[in-house]
Each structure stands twice: as C-alpha cells, then as structure tokens.
Amino acid sequence: MSALSLQAKKAYCAKTRRANYVASLRLEGYEVTLAESQRELPTREAILNAYRKQF
C-alpha cells in the first residue's frame, strides 16, 4: 500500500463531504445541479458577517 500525502487525504475528505452533502439535499427533496455542488463554500466568518449585517 502506498503512503498517501496529507494533502491527498484532505482532498479526498473534502470531495466525500461534498458528495454526502449533495446526497442529503437530494434526499430532502431539493434539486441540486452539479455546478452548485462544486462551487466554493463560504467561510465561517463570511456567514457570520452576513448574519450580523441583517440585525
């Protein structure tokens, strides 16, 4: 078995996480396109700033 780099492991986990997220959305009845599933997700700080501006 070849040794995988940490970067390769992180990439695999990110890909799997996205696939699981898209699958869960489909199970809930949302229509998700391939482009939506591959877009970059916002950072935690960006989400918090967006909610802070609303209130």
C-alpha positions as CSV (number, residue, x, y, z in Angstrom):
1,M,0.0,0.0,0.0
2,S,1.5,3.4,-1.0
3,A,1.7,6.2,1.5
4,L,-0.7,9.0,0.8
5,S,0.2,12.6,1.4
6,L,-1.8,14.6,3.9
7,Q,-2.9,16.9,1.1
8,A,-4.3,13.9,-0.9
9,K,-6.2,12.8,2.2
10,K,-7.7,16.3,2.8
11,A,-8.8,16.5,-0.8
12,Y,-10.5,13.1,-0.6
13,C,-12.3,14.1,2.6
14,A,-13.5,17.3,1.0
15,K,-14.7,15.5,-2.0
16,T,-16.6,12.9,0.1
17,R,-18.0,15.6,2.3
18,R,-19.4,17.5,-0.7
19,A,-20.9,14.3,-2.2
20,N,-22.6,13.4,1.1
21,Y,-24.0,17.0,1.4
22,V,-25.4,16.9,-2.1
23,A,-26.9,13.4,-1.5
24,S,-28.5,14.6,1.7
25,L,-30.1,17.6,-0.1
26,R,-31.5,15.4,-2.7
27,L,-33.0,13.1,-0.1
28,E,-34.7,16.1,1.5
29,G,-36.2,17.0,-1.9
30,Y,-34.0,19.8,-3.1
31,E,-32.9,19.9,-6.7
32,V,-29.2,20.3,-6.8
33,T,-27.1,20.8,-10.0
34,L,-23.6,19.6,-10.5
35,A,-22.4,23.2,-10.7
36,E,-23.9,24.0,-7.3
37,S,-22.3,21.1,-5.7
38,Q,-18.8,22.1,-7.0
39,R,-18.9,25.8,-6.1
40,E,-16.7,27.0,-3.2
41,L,-18.5,27.2,0.1
42,P,-18.4,30.4,2.1
43,T,-16.1,30.6,5.1
44,R,-17.4,30.7,8.7
45,E,-16.5,34.3,9.0
46,A,-18.3,35.3,5.8
47,I,-21.5,33.6,7.1
48,L,-21.3,35.2,10.5
49,N,-20.7,38.7,8.9
50,A,-23.8,38.2,6.6
51,Y,-26.0,37.4,9.6
52,R,-24.6,40.3,11.7
53,K,-25.5,42.8,8.9
54,Q,-29.1,41.6,9.0
55,F,-29.7,42.6,12.6
